[in-house]
Amino acid sequence: MKTFGGAVLFLDRNDINTDEIIPAKYLTENTREALTPYLLEDLKLPGFNPKKDLAGKRAVVTRANFGCGSSREHAPWALEMNGITVVLAESFARIFRQNMYNCGLIAAELPAAELDALFTEFAGKDTTLEVNVTEAALTFRTAHTEKKVSFVLKDFDRALVMAGGWVEYAAERY
């Protein structure tokens, strides 16, 4: 199973689409690894610099409708190749969400009020996230603050995550 959690990147915007996650011009790359340097390069967000702000991040906290736009598994691949294994948002585009779980990654939905509280309490600070997959629990930490949050993780999605993704899940069972 992958390691989940670590340093958190806060992206305070709704409707971050798959073209912003990984621009379409890179979809001709032959390997997942080749997508690595292009993650979020077209994301327009005041003060955001992907070359600087992505370094060392392992989790993303964002707003509603993350992963909307074109359906492509390249978007979760680009996240994974950059070490990001968990994205928390109010909602996800359906296909993007399932592609995350198919890759053995977590796309957890949290209520808007909970996300508001996380942004207020943790954005702009050195924040880490610990994820307990078995208990569907999140623990956010800074040097002086800790907050625990639960999330819904369906049994099948948990099984995909625990196996490492759909291919590994199928290999174990079929």
N, C-alpha and C positions, 0 to 999 in steps of 0.2 A: 504494500500500500504506500502511496505517496505521503509525503509530509505536508500537512496543511497548516497554514498560518505563518506568522512572521511579521515583518514590518508592513505597515498598512499605508496604502495610497488612497487618499480621499479625492474623488472626482465629483464635484458638486454640480451636476447637470443631469437633466432628463434626456432621454432619447439619444444616447450615444450609440451610433449605428455601426454595423460591421465594416463599412468603408472607413470609418474613423478608427476602428480597432486595428484593422489591417487593410490598407488601401488596395483596391482591385488591381492596380498595376503590378503588384507583387505576387499575384496568384499563379503566375507561370513558374515560380520557383520550384525546383525539383525535390527539395527536402523541407521538412518542418523547420530545421535549424536555420535555413536561409531566410526565414521570416523574421528572425530575432531582432535585427536592428531597426525594423520598420514599425514595431508596435506603437500605436497611438500617434504616429507622426503627423497625421492630418487632424487630430483633435484640436478644436479651437476652444480654449478655456483660458480666461485671463490669468496670467501668471504661471501657466503650465508649460513646462519645457520637458518633453519626453526624454531627451538625452540625459538630463540631470535628475528629473523627478522619479523615474522608474528604477534607478539604480538601487538594488537590494530589496525592492518591494516584493512581497509574497502574497499580498491580499489587496483587493480593491473594495472600497465602500463607495457606492454611487447612489443615484436616484432611480426614477421609474423608467421602464421600457429599455433596459440595457440590452444591446445586441439586436436591435431592430434593423430593418433593411434587408439586404440580400441574405439568403440562407447559404451559409458556407461554413465548413468545419475549420477553415483556415483561421477564423477569429479565435476560437478556443485554442487552436494549436499555437498561435502567436503568443497568447497569454502564457500557456504552459512552457513554451521554449524560453520565456523570460522569467520563469520561476514562479509565476502567479498561478496558484492552485485553487483559490477561492475568490468568488465575487459575491458581494452582498448588495442587494438592491430591493426596491419596493416591488418591482416586477421585471420580467425578462420577456423578450420575444420567445415564443414557444419553441421554435426550432433551435435557436441559439441555446436556450436552457437545456434542451435535450442533448445537443452536441457537447455541452460542458460535461454532463454526466456520462455520455458515451466515451469521453476521453478520460474518465476517472477524476474529473474536477468537480468542485462544488459551486452551484449557483443557488444561493439561499435567499429566499424572499423574507424581508422584514417589513413590518408596518411603517408607514410614512412617519408617524410620531416617534417610533424607535430610531429611525434613521436621523431624524431631526436632532434627537438627543445625542446620538453618536457624533454627528457633525459639530454640535455645540460643545460637547465635552472633550473631543479628541482631535478634530481636524486642526492642522497646523502644529501639532505636537508630535514628538517621536513616540508613535503608538505601535504596539505589537498586538497581534491577535493569536490566541491559542484556540484551536478547534478540536473538540472532542466529537469525533464522528459517531461513535457508539451512542452517546447521550444526546446528540444534536445540540451541543452547547458551545457557545462562543465566550471567550474571556478577553476583553480589551484591557490593555495596561499601558500606563505611562509611568514615569518615575514616582508619581504621587497618587495615582488614581487607578482603580480597578473596577470594571463593570462586567457582570455576567448577563448574557442574553441567550435565550433559547431560540431555536428555529425548527421548522417542520422539515423532516427528511423522510420521504416515503421509503418503505422497505426496499423496493426495487432500486431506487436511486442509491440508497445506502449500499446495497449489494454491488452495484456498478463501481462505486467509489472504493469499496473495500477490495474489490478484485483488481482495480487499476484501470477500469474502462470496459467497454462492451466486448472488445476482442478477447481480452483476458477472461471476462465473465463467461463468454461462450465457450472458450477453450476448456474451462473448468467443468462445464456442464454438458457439452454436446459432443 
